[in-house]
Amino acid sequence: MTMTDFGATPSHDLDALLRNAELRNALEPYFDDAITRIDSGEVPTEVENEYLESMLAWEHAPVLPIAQWFDPPLALPSPETLNDEQLHDALWDVVQKLYDKRIVLDFTDHLTDRQLYCLVYRDILPSPEKKIDSAQSYLHWDCSDASGDPEVWLRYYANQEDREHWSLEFEEEMPPSEEPPFPRRLPREPQ
């Protein structure tokens, strides 16, 4: 290497390499296959660093009930105390609050407003989840899987290819494909 070769590497490349070493050292106690899946020769160091930073954020994130992600903790009125109009307003308020904490509700169009509110009230808010403070990190809550029965997803949300794959893999009769009865436009993760 000649003296002139040292000037060929921009300082941000050197900074990225130093940051990479710091991140790998910080992740050493959590070392597993996820770190070795990155082939440093195939991705730019900055991209690798973003991945490693997300892993470190995951490892350091506290596990808290979603209601405690809010200050003060988010408490909703019991669904039984709300009429339909009050519940509708409360639902849209909590959907926005969840989205503000980067929680996205997926596959909700098969549920009435009351059913969705009850799902948030009884299942989502008390659920302990990793709270990752990153603008790029969203928690997606699959509302079609609340009962653990794949029929809801297959009936309302699976495309034809997914349905065919499911049918071949599990050799079960498929429910008919239907349009969800309660279409709504909830906030989505930015693309």
C-alpha positions as CSV (number, residue, x, y, z in Angstrom):
1,M,0.0,0.0,0.0
2,T,1.4,3.4,-0.9
3,M,0.9,6.6,0.9
4,T,-1.6,7.8,-1.7
5,D,-3.8,4.8,-1.1
6,F,-4.6,6.1,2.4
7,G,-6.4,9.1,1.0
8,A,-8.5,6.9,-1.4
9,T,-10.7,5.7,1.5
10,P,-13.2,8.5,2.4
11,S,-13.5,9.3,6.1
12,H,-17.1,8.2,6.2
13,D,-16.1,4.7,5.1
14,L,-13.6,4.5,8.0
15,D,-16.3,5.8,10.4
16,A,-18.6,3.1,9.1
17,L,-16.0,0.4,9.7
18,L,-15.3,1.7,13.2
19,R,-19.0,1.8,14.0
20,N,-19.3,-1.7,12.7
21,A,-16.7,-2.9,15.1
22,E,-18.4,-1.1,18.0
23,L,-21.7,-2.7,17.1
24,R,-20.3,-6.2,16.8
25,N,-18.5,-5.8,20.2
26,A,-21.8,-4.6,21.8
27,L,-23.6,-7.6,20.3
28,E,-21.1,-10.1,21.3
29,P,-23.0,-11.2,24.5
30,Y,-26.1,-11.9,22.3
31,F,-24.1,-13.6,19.4
32,D,-26.2,-16.0,17.4
33,D,-26.8,-17.0,13.8
34,A,-28.5,-13.7,12.9
35,I,-25.2,-11.9,13.1
36,T,-23.4,-14.4,10.9
37,R,-26.1,-14.2,8.3
38,I,-24.7,-10.9,7.0
39,D,-22.1,-11.3,4.4
40,S,-20.0,-8.2,4.7
41,G,-18.8,-8.6,1.2
42,E,-22.4,-8.4,-0.2
43,V,-23.8,-5.4,1.5
44,P,-22.4,-1.9,2.1
45,T,-21.1,-1.4,5.6
46,E,-23.7,1.3,6.3
47,V,-26.5,-1.2,5.5
48,E,-24.9,-3.8,7.7
49,N,-24.6,-1.2,10.5
50,E,-28.3,-0.4,10.2
51,Y,-29.1,-4.1,10.6
52,L,-26.7,-4.5,13.6
53,E,-28.2,-1.3,15.2
54,S,-31.7,-2.8,14.9
55,M,-30.5,-6.0,16.5
56,L,-28.9,-4.1,19.4
57,A,-32.1,-2.0,19.8
58,W,-34.0,-5.3,20.0
59,E,-31.7,-6.8,22.6
60,H,-31.9,-3.6,24.8
61,A,-35.6,-3.0,24.4
62,P,-37.7,-3.4,27.5
63,V,-40.6,-5.8,27.5
64,L,-43.7,-4.0,28.7
65,P,-47.5,-4.3,28.3
66,I,-48.4,-2.1,25.4
67,A,-50.6,0.0,27.7
68,Q,-47.4,1.0,29.5
69,W,-45.8,2.3,26.4
70,F,-47.8,5.5,27.1
71,D,-47.3,8.1,29.8
72,P,-49.6,7.8,31.7
73,P,-50.4,4.2,30.8
74,L,-53.2,3.9,28.3
75,A,-56.5,2.9,29.9
76,L,-59.7,2.5,27.9
77,P,-63.2,2.6,29.1
78,S,-64.7,-0.9,29.3
79,P,-66.6,-1.8,26.0
80,E,-69.7,-2.6,28.0
81,T,-69.9,1.1,29.2
82,L,-69.9,2.6,25.7
83,N,-72.8,2.9,23.2
84,D,-72.0,2.3,19.5
85,E,-71.2,6.0,18.7
86,Q,-69.0,6.4,21.8
87,L,-67.2,3.1,21.0
88,H,-66.6,4.1,17.4
89,D,-65.0,7.4,18.5
90,A,-63.0,5.7,21.2
91,L,-61.8,3.1,18.7
92,W,-60.5,5.6,16.2
93,D,-58.8,7.6,19.1
94,V,-57.0,4.5,20.3
95,V,-56.1,3.4,16.7
96,Q,-54.4,6.8,16.3
97,K,-52.7,6.5,19.7
98,L,-51.4,3.1,18.8
99,Y,-50.1,4.3,15.5
100,D,-48.3,7.2,17.2
101,K,-46.4,4.5,19.1
102,R,-45.7,2.7,15.7
103,I,-48.2,0.0,16.3
104,V,-50.1,-1.0,13.2
105,L,-53.3,-3.1,13.3
106,D,-53.4,-5.5,10.3
107,F,-56.3,-7.5,8.9
108,T,-59.1,-5.8,10.8
109,D,-61.8,-5.6,8.1
110,H,-63.6,-8.8,9.2
111,L,-64.3,-7.3,12.7
112,T,-67.0,-4.9,13.7
113,D,-65.9,-1.7,15.5
114,R,-67.0,-3.3,18.8
115,Q,-65.0,-6.5,18.1
116,L,-61.9,-4.6,17.2
117,Y,-62.2,-2.3,20.2
118,C,-62.6,-5.4,22.4
119,L,-59.5,-6.9,20.8
120,V,-57.5,-3.8,21.6
121,Y,-58.9,-3.6,25.1
122,R,-58.6,-7.3,26.1
123,D,-55.7,-8.6,24.0
124,I,-53.4,-5.8,22.6
125,L,-53.1,-3.3,25.5
126,P,-52.2,-5.9,28.1
127,S,-49.8,-7.8,25.8
128,P,-46.2,-7.6,26.8
129,E,-44.1,-6.6,23.8
130,K,-40.6,-5.3,23.2
131,K,-40.7,-1.5,23.0
132,I,-38.2,-0.5,20.4
133,D,-37.5,3.2,20.2
134,S,-36.7,3.5,16.5
135,A,-38.5,5.5,13.8
136,Q,-38.1,2.6,11.4
137,S,-39.5,0.0,13.8
138,Y,-43.2,-0.8,13.6
139,L,-45.1,-3.5,15.6
140,H,-47.7,-5.1,13.4
141,W,-50.6,-6.8,15.2
142,D,-52.3,-9.5,13.1
143,C,-56.0,-9.1,14.0
144,S,-57.0,-12.1,11.9
145,D,-55.1,-14.4,14.2
146,A,-56.8,-13.4,17.4
147,S,-58.5,-16.8,17.8
148,G,-55.6,-18.8,16.4
149,D,-57.8,-20.1,13.6
150,P,-56.4,-19.6,10.1
151,E,-59.9,-19.6,8.6
152,V,-60.3,-15.9,9.0
153,W,-57.1,-15.1,7.1
154,L,-57.9,-17.7,4.5
155,R,-61.5,-16.4,4.0
156,Y,-60.9,-12.7,3.9
157,Y,-57.2,-11.9,3.3
158,A,-55.3,-14.7,1.6
159,N,-54.7,-14.3,-2.1
160,Q,-55.3,-17.2,-4.5
161,E,-51.6,-18.3,-4.4
162,D,-51.6,-18.4,-0.6
163,R,-54.9,-20.3,-0.6
164,E,-53.5,-22.9,-3.0
165,H,-50.3,-23.3,-1.1
166,W,-52.2,-23.7,2.2
167,S,-54.5,-26.3,0.6
168,L,-51.6,-28.3,-0.7
169,E,-49.6,-28.1,2.5
170,F,-52.4,-28.9,4.9
171,E,-54.8,-30.9,2.7
172,E,-57.8,-29.2,4.2
173,E,-60.9,-27.9,2.7
174,M,-60.7,-24.2,2.1
175,P,-63.3,-21.7,3.3
176,P,-64.8,-19.7,0.5
177,S,-63.0,-16.5,-0.4
178,E,-65.0,-13.4,0.7
179,E,-64.7,-9.7,0.9
180,P,-64.3,-8.5,4.5
181,P,-67.6,-7.0,5.7
182,F,-66.2,-4.0,7.5
183,P,-63.6,-2.2,5.3
184,R,-61.8,0.6,7.1
185,R,-58.7,2.6,6.3
186,L,-56.4,2.4,9.3
187,P,-53.0,4.1,9.4
188,R,-50.3,2.1,7.7
189,E,-46.5,1.9,8.1
190,P,-44.9,4.4,5.7
191,Q,-43.4,2.8,2.6
